[in-house]
């Protein structure tokens, strides 16, 4: 499986997102109204059907303010605070290494621009992530357009035929055509004996760590663990042994990722 894949032409990536503001009360009135429309659909998904003659009170868990805690997963109501990308490289000794770089900060447009500039230098590279076709890739594309940025070649998929879009998604690869279930990165890591990336925080904690603790480096470390785990999983899918922790190189500058092995 994936034996023909050129590892040195793959960018592994993951993103971390948060609601656009710290709490529901901080939304301006138009977005509050639009979020309420979104909440109608979310409540239906959770089995709550509203009728004009409905007399039961709305549960606290389904109030718009409570549901806003999950707003970060929607590109229209959230924003990107961290992008981590990694690249396979071969050392002169023949050892496989994995270079990691994170873009994070409060200025979403700036970090999106920096990320785009880096991957645009390698338009022939394939993007890889876990559940990335459903989340990371479309989310990045939408937020770039909202911020008035040009899409990098990898994400500019409008008008392309399905076989012309070469993204890799480890969750999709694991499905083998099965569309009934979601398999988390943590579960696959456990199945293949790969260290869990969730040994500190989890996705649901990112907004709290961002807005309450203001700890972006902690979010970046969590994001980096995800791409390292995804890269190791990709190697397992190929029948290869994953690289060790010592083989991971953390780049201080985006240019390090662009160096040829």
C-alpha positions as CSV (number, residue, x, y, z in Angstrom):
1,X,0.0,0.0,0.0
2,X,1.3,3.4,-1.0
3,X,4.7,1.9,-2.1
4,X,4.8,4.2,-5.1
5,X,4.3,7.3,-2.9
6,X,7.2,9.7,-3.0
7,X,7.6,10.6,0.7
8,X,9.9,13.5,0.0
9,X,7.1,15.1,-2.0
10,X,4.5,15.2,0.8
11,X,3.5,17.9,3.2
12,X,1.8,16.5,6.3
13,X,-0.4,19.2,8.0
14,X,-2.8,19.8,10.7
15,X,-4.6,23.0,11.9
16,X,-6.0,24.2,15.2
17,X,-9.1,26.4,15.2
18,X,-11.1,28.4,17.7
19,X,-14.4,30.3,17.7
20,X,-14.1,33.8,16.1
21,X,-14.6,35.4,19.5
22,X,-14.1,34.3,23.1
23,X,-17.8,33.9,23.9
24,X,-21.3,34.2,22.3
25,X,-22.0,37.6,23.9
26,X,-19.0,39.1,22.0
27,X,-20.6,38.3,18.6
28,X,-22.1,41.3,16.8
29,X,-25.8,41.2,16.3
30,X,-25.8,40.0,12.7
31,X,-23.6,37.0,13.5
32,X,-25.6,36.2,16.6
33,X,-28.7,35.9,14.4
34,X,-26.9,33.8,11.8
35,X,-25.5,31.6,14.6
36,X,-29.0,31.0,15.9
37,X,-30.0,29.8,12.5
38,X,-27.0,27.4,12.6
39,X,-28.1,26.2,16.1
40,X,-31.5,25.1,14.7
41,X,-29.7,22.6,12.5
42,X,-27.3,21.6,15.4
43,X,-30.3,20.9,17.7
44,X,-32.0,18.8,15.1
45,X,-28.8,16.7,14.8
46,X,-29.0,16.2,18.5
47,X,-32.6,15.0,18.3
48,X,-34.3,18.2,19.4
49,X,-37.3,19.1,17.2
50,X,-38.8,22.5,17.8
51,X,-42.5,23.1,17.3
52,X,-44.7,26.2,17.9
53,X,-46.6,24.2,20.5
54,X,-43.4,22.9,22.1
55,X,-43.7,23.6,25.9
56,X,-40.6,21.8,27.2
57,X,-37.8,24.2,28.0
58,X,-34.7,24.2,25.8
59,X,-31.9,22.2,27.6
60,X,-28.9,24.3,28.7
61,X,-26.7,22.2,26.5
62,X,-28.6,23.4,23.4
63,X,-28.6,27.1,24.1
64,X,-26.9,29.2,21.4
65,X,-24.3,30.4,23.9
66,X,-23.4,26.8,24.9
67,X,-23.4,25.5,21.4
68,X,-21.0,28.4,20.5
69,X,-18.2,26.4,22.2
70,X,-18.1,24.3,19.1
71,X,-18.2,27.2,16.6
72,X,-14.5,26.8,15.9
73,X,-15.1,23.8,13.7
74,X,-17.1,26.0,11.2
75,X,-15.0,28.3,9.0
76,X,-17.8,30.9,8.9
77,X,-17.8,31.2,12.7
78,X,-14.2,30.3,13.6
79,X,-10.6,31.1,12.7
80,X,-7.2,29.4,12.4
81,X,-4.7,30.0,15.2
82,X,-2.1,27.4,14.3
83,X,-1.0,25.4,11.2
84,X,1.7,22.8,11.5
85,X,3.4,21.2,8.5
86,X,6.0,18.5,8.2
87,X,8.2,17.1,5.5
88,X,10.0,13.8,5.1
89,X,13.7,14.2,4.4
90,X,16.6,11.7,4.0
91,X,19.8,12.4,5.9
92,X,23.2,11.8,4.3
93,X,23.4,8.7,6.4
94,X,20.2,7.4,4.8
95,X,18.1,7.9,7.9
96,X,14.6,9.1,7.4
97,X,13.9,12.4,9.2
98,X,10.8,14.6,9.6
99,X,11.1,18.4,9.6
100,X,8.4,20.3,11.4
101,X,7.3,23.9,11.2
102,X,4.4,25.7,12.9
103,X,2.7,29.0,12.0
104,X,0.7,30.4,14.9
105,X,-0.4,33.7,16.3
106,X,-3.4,36.0,16.8
107,X,-3.1,37.5,13.3
108,X,-4.9,34.8,11.2
109,X,-4.2,36.5,7.9
110,X,-0.5,36.7,8.6
111,X,-0.1,33.0,9.5
112,X,-2.2,31.9,6.6
113,X,-0.1,34.0,4.3
114,X,3.1,32.6,5.7
115,X,1.8,29.0,5.4
116,X,0.7,29.7,1.8
117,X,4.1,31.1,0.8
118,X,5.9,28.0,2.1
119,X,3.8,25.4,0.4
120,X,3.6,27.4,-2.8
121,X,7.3,26.9,-3.3
122,X,6.5,23.2,-3.8
123,X,3.4,23.1,-6.0
124,X,4.0,19.5,-7.0
125,X,3.9,18.3,-3.3
126,X,0.9,16.4,-2.1
127,X,-0.9,17.5,1.1
128,X,-1.6,14.8,3.8
129,X,-3.6,14.9,7.0
130,X,-6.1,13.0,9.1
131,X,-9.7,13.8,8.2
132,X,-8.1,16.6,6.2
133,X,-10.4,16.3,3.1
134,X,-13.4,16.9,5.3
135,X,-11.9,19.5,7.6
136,X,-8.4,21.0,7.3
137,X,-8.2,21.5,3.5
138,X,-11.7,23.1,3.0
139,X,-11.3,25.1,6.3
140,X,-8.0,26.6,5.2
141,X,-9.4,27.4,1.7
142,X,-12.5,29.2,3.2
143,X,-10.5,31.2,5.7
144,X,-8.0,32.3,3.0
145,X,-10.8,33.6,0.8
146,X,-12.4,35.3,3.8
147,X,-9.1,37.0,4.5
148,X,-8.7,38.1,0.9
149,X,-5.8,35.7,0.1
150,X,-5.0,33.9,-3.1
151,X,-5.3,30.1,-2.7
152,X,-2.0,28.2,-3.1
153,X,-1.9,25.7,-6.0
154,X,-2.6,22.7,-3.7
155,X,-5.9,24.2,-2.4
156,X,-7.1,25.8,-5.7
157,X,-9.2,22.8,-6.7
158,X,-12.2,24.6,-8.4
159,X,-12.8,23.0,-11.8
160,X,-10.4,20.1,-11.2
161,X,-11.4,16.5,-11.9
162,X,-11.4,14.2,-8.8
163,X,-8.4,12.3,-10.0
164,X,-6.5,15.6,-10.4
165,X,-6.7,16.4,-6.7
166,X,-4.0,14.3,-5.1
167,X,-4.5,15.0,-1.4
168,X,-3.9,12.2,1.0
169,X,-6.1,11.6,4.0
170,X,-5.1,8.8,6.5
171,X,-8.7,8.5,7.7
172,X,-10.0,8.0,4.2
173,X,-7.2,5.5,3.5
174,X,-8.2,3.5,6.5
175,X,-11.9,3.4,5.5
176,X,-11.1,1.2,2.4
177,X,-14.4,2.5,1.0
178,X,-16.4,2.2,4.2
179,X,-18.4,5.4,4.8
180,X,-20.2,4.5,8.0
181,X,-17.8,5.6,10.7
182,X,-15.2,8.1,11.9
183,X,-11.9,6.6,13.1
184,X,-9.9,9.0,15.3
185,X,-6.1,9.6,14.9
186,X,-5.7,8.5,18.6
187,X,-7.5,5.2,17.9
188,X,-5.4,4.4,14.8
189,X,-2.2,5.4,16.7
190,X,-3.1,2.9,19.4
191,X,-3.9,0.1,16.9
192,X,-0.4,0.6,15.3
193,X,1.5,1.0,18.5
194,X,2.3,4.7,17.8
195,X,2.5,7.1,20.8
196,X,-0.7,9.1,21.3
197,X,-0.7,12.7,20.3
198,X,-3.3,13.5,23.0
199,X,-1.1,13.2,26.0
200,X,-1.6,16.8,27.0
201,X,-4.7,18.6,25.5
202,X,-7.3,17.5,23.0
203,X,-9.2,19.3,20.3
204,X,-12.0,20.4,22.6
205,X,-9.5,22.1,24.9
206,X,-7.9,24.4,22.2
207,X,-10.4,27.2,22.6
208,X,-10.0,27.3,26.3
209,X,-6.2,27.2,26.1
210,X,-6.3,30.0,23.6
211,X,-8.9,32.4,25.1
212,X,-8.4,31.7,28.8
213,X,-4.8,30.7,29.1
214,X,-3.4,32.6,26.1
215,X,-0.9,29.7,25.6
216,X,-0.3,29.5,21.8
217,X,3.0,27.6,22.2
218,X,1.1,24.8,24.0
219,X,-1.4,24.7,21.1
220,X,1.4,24.6,18.6
221,X,3.0,21.7,20.4
222,X,-0.3,19.8,20.4
223,X,-0.6,20.5,16.7
224,X,2.9,19.3,16.0
225,X,2.2,16.0,17.8
226,X,-0.7,15.4,15.5
227,X,1.3,15.8,12.3
228,X,4.1,13.6,13.7
229,X,1.6,10.9,14.5
230,X,0.0,11.3,11.1
231,X,3.4,10.9,9.4
232,X,4.2,7.8,11.4
233,X,0.8,6.4,10.5
234,X,1.4,7.0,6.9
235,X,4.7,5.0,7.1
236,X,2.8,2.2,8.9
237,X,0.3,2.1,6.0
238,X,3.3,1.7,3.6
239,X,4.6,-1.2,5.7
240,X,7.6,0.9,7.0
241,X,8.7,1.5,10.5
242,X,8.0,4.9,11.9
243,X,10.9,7.3,12.6
244,X,12.0,7.9,16.1
245,X,11.6,11.0,18.2
246,X,15.3,11.8,17.6
247,X,14.6,12.0,13.8
248,X,12.1,14.9,14.3
249,X,13.7,18.3,13.4
250,X,11.9,21.4,14.5
251,X,12.4,24.3,12.2
252,X,12.9,27.8,13.5
253,X,12.5,29.3,10.0
254,X,10.2,28.3,7.2
255,X,13.2,28.1,4.9
256,X,14.5,25.0,6.7
257,X,11.5,23.1,5.4
258,X,12.4,24.1,1.8
259,X,16.0,22.8,1.9
260,X,16.8,19.8,-0.2
261,X,18.1,16.7,1.6
